[in-house]
Amino acid sequence: MGIKAVVFDYGGVICYPQPAETVVELERLTGLSHMQLDELNRKFRGEYDRGGCNSEEYFRRILSYSGIFLDEVSLRKIAQTDMDGYKNMNEGTIQLIHDVKNDGIKTAILSNMPVDFLVWARENIPVFGEVDAAIFSCEQYLLKPETAIFEKLRDELKVHYTEILFFDDLPENIIRACELGINGFVWMNPDDARKTLKKTDPVFRLL
C-alpha cells in the first residue's frame, strides 16, 4: 500500500518550539527555573492537554504544588505568555502541508493541545481548517502516545495505519506510532521531511 495521508504534530512541527525569550519570561513570572517547569509539565500537563482544566487552573495547580501562590492577574499573564510561545508558525511546514494536498494526499493534524490554545488556533491559523482531519487531545480526552488517539486518527482519515506517514518532534510518540504500523518519523525540519516523503513513496512530487 502507498501513503494516503500525511499527519503533522503541532508544537515543534507546525509551529516552532517556544523561543528563549518566552522561557526566560516564564521563569521570571513564576519564580521557577526552566528545569523545574519542565519537570512539573512532565508530571502534570497531561490533564491540561486532555481538557481537564483551563490554563489558569493548570498554572495555579503546578505553582501551588511548588509552594507558590499567585493572584488571578499573575496567573493569566503566565498562561498568556506560555500560549504566546507557541504562536510562531513554521511557514516551511505550512507550505509542505499545502504541497502534500496538491499531490492528492490527505493531510491531518494530531496534537496534544489544551482547550484555551485550540480556541485561539482555530480562529487564527488557517491550516487548521484546511486539513482533512484534526485530532486534538483536549477534544478526545486522549493523549499521544495512547493507542486510542491513533485509532481516532485512522478512523477519521478512513485509511489503514500502514497508509499513514506521521511527523512528530517527540520520539516516544513516533515509537508508539511505528509499533501500530504507522510510518513514523521524528521531525527535524521541512526540508528533511520533504526528503523523507519522497524516499517513502514516489507518489510525492511536492512541486
C-alpha positions as CSV (number, residue, x, y, z in Angstrom):
1,M,0.0,0.0,0.0
2,G,1.2,3.6,-0.7
3,I,0.9,6.6,1.6
4,K,-2.6,8.0,1.6
5,A,-2.3,10.5,4.5
6,V,0.4,12.6,6.0
7,V,-0.1,13.7,9.6
8,F,1.7,16.5,11.4
9,D,2.1,17.3,15.1
10,Y,1.6,21.0,16.0
11,G,4.1,22.0,18.7
12,G,7.7,22.0,17.3
13,V,6.4,21.0,13.8
14,I,3.7,23.3,12.5
15,C,5.0,26.0,15.0
16,Y,8.5,26.5,16.2
17,P,9.4,25.4,19.8
18,Q,9.0,28.1,22.4
19,P,11.7,30.8,21.9
20,A,14.3,31.5,24.5
21,E,12.7,34.8,25.5
22,T,9.5,33.0,26.4
23,V,11.4,30.6,28.6
24,V,13.1,33.5,30.3
25,E,9.8,35.3,30.8
26,L,8.1,32.3,32.3
27,E,11.0,31.9,34.7
28,R,10.6,35.5,35.8
29,L,6.8,35.3,36.1
30,T,6.7,32.0,38.0
31,G,9.9,32.2,40.1
32,L,10.8,28.7,38.9
33,S,13.7,27.6,36.7
34,H,13.2,26.2,33.2
35,M,14.2,22.8,34.5
36,Q,11.6,23.0,37.4
37,L,8.9,24.0,35.0
38,D,9.8,21.2,32.6
39,E,9.6,18.7,35.4
40,L,6.2,20.0,36.5
41,N,4.9,19.9,32.9
42,R,6.0,16.2,32.6
43,K,4.3,15.4,35.8
44,F,1.0,17.3,35.4
45,R,0.5,18.7,31.9
46,G,-1.3,15.6,30.7
47,E,-4.5,16.6,32.5
48,Y,-4.3,20.1,31.0
49,D,-3.9,18.7,27.4
50,R,-6.7,16.3,28.0
51,G,-9.0,19.2,28.6
52,G,-9.4,18.6,32.3
53,C,-8.7,22.2,33.2
54,N,-8.1,25.6,31.7
55,S,-4.8,27.4,31.5
56,E,-5.1,29.5,34.7
57,E,-6.3,26.5,36.7
58,Y,-3.3,24.5,35.4
59,F,-0.7,27.0,36.4
60,R,-2.4,27.6,39.7
61,R,-2.1,23.8,40.3
62,I,1.5,23.4,39.4
63,L,2.7,26.6,41.1
64,S,0.8,25.7,44.3
65,Y,2.4,22.3,44.2
66,S,5.7,24.1,44.4
67,G,4.5,26.4,47.2
68,I,3.9,29.4,45.0
69,F,0.5,31.2,45.3
70,L,-0.3,34.0,42.8
71,D,-3.3,36.2,42.1
72,E,-5.6,35.8,39.1
73,V,-3.9,38.6,37.2
74,S,-0.5,37.0,37.5
75,L,-1.9,33.5,36.6
76,R,-3.5,35.0,33.4
77,K,-0.2,36.6,32.5
78,I,1.7,33.3,32.9
79,A,-0.9,31.4,30.9
80,Q,-0.9,34.0,28.1
81,T,2.9,34.0,27.9
82,D,3.0,30.2,27.7
83,M,0.5,30.2,24.9
84,D,2.1,33.0,23.0
85,G,5.3,31.0,22.9
86,Y,3.5,28.5,20.6
87,K,2.3,31.0,18.0
88,N,5.4,31.4,15.9
89,M,4.4,29.4,12.7
90,N,6.9,27.5,10.7
91,E,5.9,28.7,7.2
92,G,8.0,25.9,5.6
93,T,5.8,23.3,7.3
94,I,2.6,25.0,6.3
95,Q,3.8,25.2,2.7
96,L,4.7,21.5,2.9
97,I,1.1,20.7,4.0
98,H,-0.2,22.6,1.0
99,D,2.1,20.8,-1.3
100,V,1.1,17.4,0.0
101,K,-2.6,18.3,-0.5
102,N,-1.7,19.4,-4.1
103,D,-0.3,15.9,-4.7
104,G,-3.7,14.5,-3.9
105,I,-2.8,13.1,-0.5
106,K,-4.9,13.6,2.7
107,T,-3.4,15.8,5.4
108,A,-4.1,15.9,9.2
109,I,-3.0,17.4,12.4
110,L,-2.6,15.2,15.5
111,S,-1.7,17.1,18.6
112,N,-1.8,17.2,22.4
113,M,-3.3,20.6,22.9
114,P,-5.2,22.3,25.7
115,V,-8.7,23.9,25.1
116,D,-7.6,27.5,25.5
117,F,-5.0,27.3,22.8
118,L,-7.2,25.3,20.4
119,V,-9.9,28.0,20.5
120,W,-7.3,30.6,19.5
121,A,-5.7,28.4,16.9
122,R,-8.9,27.7,15.1
123,E,-9.6,31.4,14.8
124,N,-6.1,32.4,13.8
125,I,-4.3,29.6,12.0
126,P,-5.9,28.9,8.5
127,V,-4.2,25.5,8.1
128,F,-6.3,24.1,11.0
129,G,-9.4,24.4,8.7
130,E,-7.6,23.2,5.6
131,V,-6.5,19.7,6.6
132,D,-8.7,16.6,6.1
133,A,-8.7,15.6,9.8
134,A,-7.7,17.4,13.0
135,I,-7.5,15.3,16.2
136,F,-6.8,17.2,19.4
137,S,-6.2,15.7,22.8
138,C,-8.5,18.1,24.7
139,E,-11.5,17.2,22.5
140,Q,-10.9,13.4,22.6
141,Y,-9.8,13.2,26.3
142,L,-6.9,11.2,24.9
143,L,-3.2,11.8,24.7
144,K,-0.4,10.8,22.4
145,P,1.1,8.2,22.6
146,E,-2.0,6.4,23.8
147,T,-3.2,3.8,21.2
148,A,-6.8,5.1,21.3
149,I,-5.9,8.6,19.9
150,F,-4.1,6.9,16.9
151,E,-7.3,4.8,16.4
152,K,-9.3,8.0,16.2
153,L,-6.9,9.4,13.7
154,R,-7.1,6.3,11.5
155,D,-10.9,6.2,11.6
156,E,-11.2,9.9,10.8
157,L,-8.9,9.5,7.8
158,K,-10.5,6.2,6.7
159,V,-7.2,4.7,5.9
160,H,-5.0,1.8,7.3
161,Y,-2.2,2.5,9.7
162,T,0.3,1.5,7.0
163,E,-1.1,4.2,4.7
164,I,-0.3,6.9,7.2
165,L,3.0,8.9,7.4
166,F,3.4,10.8,10.7
167,F,5.8,13.5,11.8
168,D,6.2,14.4,15.5
169,D,9.0,16.0,17.4
170,L,8.8,13.6,20.4
171,P,10.4,10.2,19.9
172,E,8.0,8.5,22.3
173,N,5.1,9.4,20.0
174,I,6.9,8.1,17.0
175,I,7.9,4.8,18.7
176,R,4.2,4.1,19.5
177,A,3.0,5.1,16.0
178,C,5.6,2.7,14.4
179,E,4.5,-0.1,16.8
180,L,1.0,0.2,15.3
181,G,2.3,0.1,11.8
182,I,2.3,3.8,11.0
183,N,5.3,5.2,9.1
184,G,6.5,7.5,11.8
185,F,9.5,9.9,11.6
186,V,10.9,12.2,14.2
187,W,10.6,15.8,12.9
188,M,13.7,17.7,12.0
189,N,12.7,20.4,9.6
190,P,10.5,20.9,6.5
191,D,13.4,20.2,4.1
192,D,14.2,16.9,5.8
193,A,10.5,16.0,5.8
194,R,10.3,16.6,2.0
195,K,13.2,14.2,1.5
196,T,11.6,11.6,3.8
197,L,8.3,11.8,1.9
198,K,10.0,11.4,-1.5
199,K,12.0,8.4,-0.3
200,T,9.0,6.8,1.3
201,D,6.6,6.9,-1.6
202,P,7.2,8.0,-5.3
203,V,3.6,9.5,-5.3
204,F,5.0,12.6,-3.7
205,R,6.1,15.2,-6.3
206,L,5.9,18.1,-3.9
207,L,6.2,20.6,-6.7
